Structure formats: structure tokens, C-alpha cells
């Protein structure tokens, strides 16, 4: 994959993270520092969204 495609995909992920956090704040839900850190890892391409979702489901299942 070319550098320009990688940069473009990263910009899309960064914008998606910013929008998700902003949407949460508008709804009155403040993301935890851990959530923000995980979203930043996603934005940097270090982890997939599927992995983050699976991790969140595991945490939710343990808490219930």
C-alpha cells in the first residue's frame, strides 16, 4: 500500500474517533480515559475496531 493511502486511511480513522468522542459528549456521556486511549490506538492503526469491540463486550460480560 502506498504512503498516501496509509495517510488517507489514518486521517479517516482520526476523524472517526473525533466524531465518536464529540457525539458522546453531546449526548452527555464522557468517555473514560481508557476508552480514549483505545480509540487513539485505533486512530494510529495499532488495533482494529473489531478488536476494540470484542474487548468491550468481554468487559461488559464480566461486569454483568
N, C-alpha and C positions, 0 to 999 in steps of 0.2 A: 504494500500500500504506500502511496506517495506521501511525502511530508504534508502536502497541502490538504490531503484527505484526512489525515490524522488530526491536523489542527482544526479543520472544519468540524469533525466529529466531537472533538473536545469542546469547541465553542458551543455546540448544540447541547452537550451534557451540562456544561456550566450554566447555560441559560435555563435548562430544565430544572436544575437544582435551585437556582434563584427564584424561579416561578413557583416551585413547590413550597419553598420556605415562605415566600411572600403570601401565597394563598393560605397557608396555615395560620400565619399571623393575622391576616384579615378575618379569619374565622375565629380568632381568639385562642388559638392553640399555639403555644410556644414550643418549638422542637427542643428536645433535650440536647445538651452538648454532645452526647454520644451519637444522636441522630445526625446532627450537623456534621460531625466528624466522619460518619459513614457516608453521608451524601457527598462530602468533599472527596473522599476516596473514590466514589463513583465518578465524580466530575473529572478526576485526574486519570481515570481509566484503570485504576488499581483493582477494582472489583466490579462485578456485573450487577445490574439491578435485580436480576433473578436471585443472586446470592444474598443480597440485602433483604429481599422479600422473604426468602427461606429462613434467614436468621431471625427476622422479626416474628415470623409465625412460630418458630421454636420457642422464642422468649415468651410469646403470648400463651402458648400451650403450657409452659412450665408455671406461669403466673396464675393460671386458672385453676 
